[in-house]
């Protein structure tokens, strides 16, 4: 019997990668892609565990799941740092002023 690809195994890998990249966008995109990748990987792992001899692409699912977890952690840290910055400096204008002061002081 010919093996077929696990459903969405490549998409899970792509979403796992996007969850890591998305942590740079204030963490929101990383959380979204990470959660979607985890949900899809859970479903794919259930399908694979029912009949492992029928499917290929399990390595993509495992890798995508690990990347999604890393992306979620990085996104959570990004969101926490944004919240702390907003608490300490009051608003985005305060953060912008501090960034401009650093640029003026150190060049750039």
C-alpha positions in Angstrom: 0.0 0.0 0.0 1.3 3.4 -0.9 1.9 5.9 1.9 0.3 9.3 1.7 1.3 12.6 3.2 -0.2 13.5 6.6 -2.8 16.2 6.2 -1.3 19.7 6.5 2.2 18.5 7.5 3.9 21.1 5.4 1.5 23.8 6.5 2.2 23.0 10.2 5.9 23.4 9.5 5.3 26.8 7.8 3.1 28.0 10.6 5.7 27.0 13.1 8.3 29.0 11.3 5.9 32.0 11.0 5.2 31.8 14.8 8.9 32.4 15.4 9.1 35.2 12.8 5.8 36.7 14.1 7.2 37.3 17.6 8.9 40.3 16.1 5.5 41.9 15.4 4.7 42.7 19.0 4.1 39.0 19.6 0.5 39.0 18.3 1.2 37.2 15.0 3.5 34.7 16.7 0.7 33.7 19.1 -1.8 33.3 16.3 0.4 31.2 14.1 1.7 29.2 17.1 -1.8 28.3 18.4 -2.9 27.3 14.9 0.2 25.2 14.3 -0.3 23.4 17.7 -4.0 22.6 17.0 -3.2 21.3 13.6 -0.2 19.3 14.8 -2.3 17.7 17.6 -4.9 16.6 15.0 -2.2 15.3 12.6 -0.5 13.4 15.5 -3.8 11.7 16.3 -4.2 10.6 12.7 -0.6 9.3 12.5 -0.8 7.4 15.8 -4.0 5.6 14.6 -2.2 4.2 11.5 1.5 5.1 11.4 2.3 2.8 8.5 -0.1 4.7 6.2 1.4 8.2 6.4 4.6 10.1 5.8 5.5 13.6 6.9 5.5 13.0 10.6 8.9 14.6 10.9 7.4 17.9 9.5 4.6 17.7 12.1 7.1 17.2 15.0 9.3 20.0 13.8 6.4 22.4 13.2 5.1 21.6 16.7 8.5 22.3 18.3 8.8 25.6 16.3 5.3 26.6 17.3 6.1 26.1 21.0 9.3 28.1 20.7 7.4 30.8 18.8 4.7 30.9 21.5 7.3 31.3 24.2 9.1 34.1 22.3 5.9 35.8 21.5 4.8 35.7 25.2 8.1 37.2 26.2 7.6 39.9 23.5 4.1 40.7 24.8 5.3 40.8 28.4 8.1 43.1 27.6 5.7 45.4 25.7 3.4 45.5 28.6 6.2 46.2 31.0 7.5 49.0 28.8 4.0 50.5 28.6 3.7 50.4 32.4 7.2 51.9 32.9 7.1 54.6 30.2 3.4 55.3 30.0 2.7 55.2 26.3 4.2 54.6 22.9 5.3 58.2 22.8 7.5 57.7 25.9 9.1 54.6 24.3 9.6 56.5 21.1 11.3 59.4 22.9 13.7 57.0 24.7 14.6 55.3 21.4 15.3 58.7 19.8 17.4 59.7 22.8 19.5 56.5 22.5 19.9 57.1 18.7 21.1 60.7 19.3 23.5 59.6 22.1 25.0 56.6 20.3 24.5 57.6 16.7 22.8 55.6 14.1 
